[in-house]
Amino acid sequence: MLGGLGAPELIVIALIALLLFGAGRIADIGKGLGQGIKNFKQGLREASELDDDSKDAKAEKKAEKSEKAKKKEEATEEA
């Protein structure tokens, strides 16, 4: 298989990375990557919550407007 990455190739890449960066630096890179993923997920969660809140606020405004319109109709029908 041309260009495939199997276990031996991944082991060689890991050893080269270990030689270039050292064990401590690789641990720091892993920690930073983990924190980045955590922050990304938290940002997605917060964006979703904000989107839900804005949808709720729009629905409330729409309900208020229709309620006011109904009251106006009732007032004009009574007059």
C-alpha atoms as an extended CHARMM CRD file, in Angstrom:
* protein
*
        79  EXT
         1         1  MET       CA              0.0000000000        0.0000000000        0.0000000000  PROA      1               0.0000000000
         2         2  LEU       CA              1.6150000000        3.1930000000       -1.1550000000  PROA      2               0.0000000000
         3         3  GLY       CA              1.5620000000        6.1240000000        1.2860000000  PROA      3               0.0000000000
         4         4  GLY       CA             -0.2760000000        4.2730000000        4.0530000000  PROA      4               0.0000000000
         5         5  LEU       CA              0.6090000000        4.8440000000        7.6770000000  PROA      5               0.0000000000
         6         6  GLY       CA              0.8120000000        1.6420000000        9.6430000000  PROA      6               0.0000000000
         7         7  ALA       CA              2.0500000000        0.9300000000       13.1580000000  PROA      7               0.0000000000
         8         8  PRO       CA              5.7620000000        0.8270000000       12.2410000000  PROA      8               0.0000000000
         9         9  GLU       CA              5.5850000000        4.1900000000       10.4790000000  PROA      9               0.0000000000
        10        10  LEU       CA              3.7500000000        5.7840000000       13.4190000000  PROA      10              0.0000000000
        11        11  ILE       CA              6.3640000000        4.4340000000       15.8400000000  PROA      11              0.0000000000
        12        12  VAL       CA              9.1610000000        5.9530000000       13.7450000000  PROA      12              0.0000000000
        13        13  ILE       CA              7.3400000000        9.3060000000       13.6290000000  PROA      13              0.0000000000
        14        14  ALA       CA              6.8290000000        9.1950000000       17.4180000000  PROA      14              0.0000000000
        15        15  LEU       CA             10.5080000000        8.4540000000       18.0100000000  PROA      15              0.0000000000
        16        16  ILE       CA             11.5860000000       11.3210000000       15.7430000000  PROA      16              0.0000000000
        17        17  ALA       CA              9.2140000000       13.6850000000       17.5610000000  PROA      17              0.0000000000
        18        18  LEU       CA             10.6010000000       12.4990000000       20.9020000000  PROA      18              0.0000000000
        19        19  LEU       CA             14.1590000000       13.1600000000       19.7550000000  PROA      19              0.0000000000
        20        20  LEU       CA             13.3050000000       16.5970000000       18.3600000000  PROA      20              0.0000000000
        21        21  PHE       CA             11.1800000000       17.9390000000       21.1890000000  PROA      21              0.0000000000
        22        22  GLY       CA             11.9680000000       15.8340000000       24.2430000000  PROA      22              0.0000000000
        23        23  ALA       CA              9.5150000000       14.1060000000       26.5630000000  PROA      23              0.0000000000
        24        24  GLY       CA              8.6850000000       17.2250000000       28.5960000000  PROA      24              0.0000000000
        25        25  ARG       CA              7.9220000000       19.3430000000       25.5560000000  PROA      25              0.0000000000
        26        26  ILE       CA              5.6980000000       16.6350000000       24.0540000000  PROA      26              0.0000000000
        27        27  ALA       CA              3.7780000000       16.4770000000       27.3460000000  PROA      27              0.0000000000
        28        28  ASP       CA              3.3130000000       20.2630000000       27.2310000000  PROA      28              0.0000000000
        29        29  ILE       CA              2.0970000000       20.0520000000       23.6360000000  PROA      29              0.0000000000
        30        30  GLY       CA             -0.4100000000       17.3450000000       24.6110000000  PROA      30              0.0000000000
        31        31  LYS       CA             -1.6120000000       19.3800000000       27.5770000000  PROA      31              0.0000000000
        32        32  GLY       CA             -2.0470000000       22.4790000000       25.4260000000  PROA      32              0.0000000000
        33        33  LEU       CA             -3.8990000000       20.4870000000       22.7890000000  PROA      33              0.0000000000
        34        34  GLY       CA             -6.2350000000       19.0350000000       25.4320000000  PROA      34              0.0000000000
        35        35  GLN       CA             -6.9570000000       22.4840000000       26.8840000000  PROA      35              0.0000000000
        36        36  GLY       CA             -7.5990000000       23.8390000000       23.4020000000  PROA      36              0.0000000000
        37        37  ILE       CA            -10.1410000000       21.1200000000       22.6840000000  PROA      37              0.0000000000
        38        38  LYS       CA            -11.7910000000       21.7120000000       26.0750000000  PROA      38              0.0000000000
        39        39  ASN       CA            -12.0510000000       25.4660000000       25.4220000000  PROA      39              0.0000000000
        40        40  PHE       CA            -13.4080000000       24.8440000000       21.9270000000  PROA      40              0.0000000000
        41        41  LYS       CA            -16.1450000000       22.5550000000       23.2580000000  PROA      41              0.0000000000
        42        42  GLN       CA            -17.0060000000       25.0810000000       25.9750000000  PROA      42              0.0000000000
        43        43  GLY       CA            -17.2620000000       27.8310000000       23.3570000000  PROA      43              0.0000000000
        44        44  LEU       CA            -19.5960000000       25.7050000000       21.2480000000  PROA      44              0.0000000000
        45        45  ARG       CA            -21.7430000000       25.0090000000       24.3070000000  PROA      45              0.0000000000
        46        46  GLU       CA            -21.9280000000       28.7140000000       25.2120000000  PROA      46              0.0000000000
        47        47  ALA       CA            -22.7520000000       29.6930000000       21.6370000000  PROA      47              0.0000000000
        48        48  SER       CA            -25.5310000000       27.1180000000       21.5760000000  PROA      48              0.0000000000
        49        49  GLU       CA            -26.9230000000       28.4710000000       24.8630000000  PROA      49              0.0000000000
        50        50  LEU       CA            -26.8310000000       32.0420000000       23.5310000000  PROA      50              0.0000000000
        51        51  ASP       CA            -28.5850000000       30.9260000000       20.3650000000  PROA      51              0.0000000000
        52        52  ASP       CA            -31.2840000000       29.1780000000       22.4230000000  PROA      52              0.0000000000
        53        53  ASP       CA            -31.7030000000       32.2780000000       24.6050000000  PROA      53              0.0000000000
        54        54  SER       CA            -32.1040000000       34.5450000000       21.5780000000  PROA      54              0.0000000000
        55        55  LYS       CA            -34.6890000000       32.1680000000       20.0940000000  PROA      55              0.0000000000
        56        56  ASP       CA            -36.6080000000       32.2110000000       23.3980000000  PROA      56              0.0000000000
        57        57  ALA       CA            -36.4770000000       36.0170000000       23.5250000000  PROA      57              0.0000000000
        58        58  LYS       CA            -37.7670000000       36.2790000000       19.9280000000  PROA      58              0.0000000000
        59        59  ALA       CA            -40.5960000000       33.8670000000       20.7120000000  PROA      59              0.0000000000
        60        60  GLU       CA            -41.5570000000       35.9040000000       23.7920000000  PROA      60              0.0000000000
        61        61  LYS       CA            -41.5920000000       39.1620000000       21.8110000000  PROA      61              0.0000000000
        62        62  LYS       CA            -43.7130000000       37.5600000000       19.1050000000  PROA      62              0.0000000000
        63        63  ALA       CA            -46.1590000000       36.2800000000       21.7230000000  PROA      63              0.0000000000
        64        64  GLU       CA            -46.3700000000       39.7400000000       23.3160000000  PROA      64              0.0000000000
        65        65  LYS       CA            -47.0570000000       41.3600000000       19.9400000000  PROA      65              0.0000000000
        66        66  SER       CA            -49.8220000000       38.8990000000       19.1010000000  PROA      66              0.0000000000
        67        67  GLU       CA            -51.3410000000       39.3940000000       22.5510000000  PROA      67              0.0000000000
        68        68  LYS       CA            -51.3520000000       43.1870000000       22.0510000000  PROA      68              0.0000000000
        69        69  ALA       CA            -52.9050000000       42.7460000000       18.6060000000  PROA      69              0.0000000000
        70        70  LYS       CA            -55.6520000000       40.5560000000       20.0680000000  PROA      70              0.0000000000
        71        71  LYS       CA            -56.3810000000       43.1510000000       22.7460000000  PROA      71              0.0000000000
        72        72  LYS       CA            -56.5950000000       45.8950000000       20.0960000000  PROA      72              0.0000000000
        73        73  GLU       CA            -58.9980000000       43.7980000000       18.0180000000  PROA      73              0.0000000000
        74        74  GLU       CA            -61.1920000000       43.1510000000       21.0500000000  PROA      74              0.0000000000
        75        75  ALA       CA            -61.1780000000       46.8500000000       21.9280000000  PROA      75              0.0000000000
        76        76  THR       CA            -62.1840000000       47.8940000000       18.3860000000  PROA      76              0.0000000000
        77        77  GLU       CA            -64.9170000000       45.2280000000       18.2360000000  PROA      77              0.0000000000
        78        78  GLU       CA            -66.4180000000       46.4430000000       21.5240000000  PROA      78              0.0000000000
        79        79  ALA       CA            -66.4870000000       50.0620000000       20.3930000000  PROA      79              0.0000000000
